[in-house]
Amino acid sequence: MKQQQLCLTNDQVIAIPTETVYALAGNALSIPAVTKIYEIKTHHLEETKKALVEMVDVAKELRKSVKEPAIIN
């Protein structure tokens, strides 16, 4: 777990196994990490991605860096 935490704090991307597929994870506030996820998945930057956060404060901080309106439930 410490290795994954170190990767996430250093703008890296990690793969997380789930029951059916692997999910990619990175720091949503890190431009290099988000860019790597788009490159790995070969998606265009115009395509949206979801960001899972643990607290509303984190979502509000993330929202500050987004050009388009974000939906916060």
C-alpha positions as CSV (number, residue, x, y, z in Angstrom):
1,M,0.0,0.0,0.0
2,K,2.8,2.4,0.7
3,Q,4.2,1.9,-2.8
4,Q,0.9,2.8,-4.3
5,Q,0.6,5.9,-2.1
6,L,4.1,7.0,-3.1
7,C,3.2,6.6,-6.8
8,L,0.0,8.6,-6.4
9,T,1.8,11.5,-4.6
10,N,4.5,11.5,-7.4
11,D,2.1,12.0,-10.3
12,Q,2.1,8.4,-11.3
13,V,-0.7,6.1,-12.4
14,I,-1.5,2.8,-10.8
15,A,-3.7,-0.2,-11.9
16,I,-6.2,-1.5,-9.3
17,P,-7.7,-4.9,-9.9
18,T,-11.5,-5.3,-9.6
19,E,-13.7,-8.3,-10.0
20,T,-13.9,-7.9,-13.8
21,V,-11.3,-5.4,-15.0
22,Y,-8.4,-3.3,-13.9
23,A,-9.1,0.3,-13.0
24,L,-6.5,3.1,-13.5
25,A,-6.0,5.5,-10.6
26,G,-4.1,8.8,-10.3
27,N,-4.2,12.1,-8.5
28,A,-7.1,14.0,-10.1
29,L,-5.4,17.3,-9.1
30,S,-2.2,16.3,-11.0
31,I,-2.1,17.4,-14.6
32,P,0.8,14.9,-15.4
33,A,-1.2,12.0,-13.8
34,V,-4.4,12.8,-15.6
35,T,-2.6,13.2,-18.9
36,K,-1.0,9.8,-18.4
37,I,-4.4,8.2,-17.8
38,Y,-5.7,9.7,-21.1
39,E,-2.5,8.5,-22.9
40,I,-2.8,5.0,-21.5
41,K,-6.5,4.7,-22.4
42,T,-5.8,6.4,-25.8
43,H,-8.6,8.9,-25.2
44,H,-8.8,12.4,-26.4
45,L,-8.6,15.2,-23.8
46,E,-12.1,16.3,-24.8
47,E,-13.5,13.1,-23.4
48,T,-14.6,13.4,-19.8
49,K,-13.5,11.1,-17.0
50,K,-15.0,10.6,-13.5
51,A,-13.1,11.5,-10.4
52,L,-13.9,9.7,-7.1
53,V,-13.1,11.7,-4.0
54,E,-13.6,10.9,-0.4
55,M,-14.8,14.4,0.9
56,V,-16.7,17.3,-0.5
57,D,-13.8,19.6,0.2
58,V,-11.7,17.6,-2.2
59,A,-14.4,17.8,-4.8
60,K,-14.6,21.6,-4.4
61,E,-10.8,21.9,-4.8
62,L,-10.9,19.8,-7.9
63,R,-13.7,21.9,-9.3
64,K,-11.5,25.0,-9.1
65,S,-9.2,23.5,-11.7
66,V,-11.9,22.5,-14.1
67,K,-13.0,24.7,-17.0
68,E,-16.5,23.1,-17.5
69,P,-19.1,22.9,-14.7
70,A,-18.7,19.7,-12.5
71,I,-21.6,17.8,-11.0
72,I,-21.1,17.3,-7.3
73,N,-23.7,15.1,-5.6
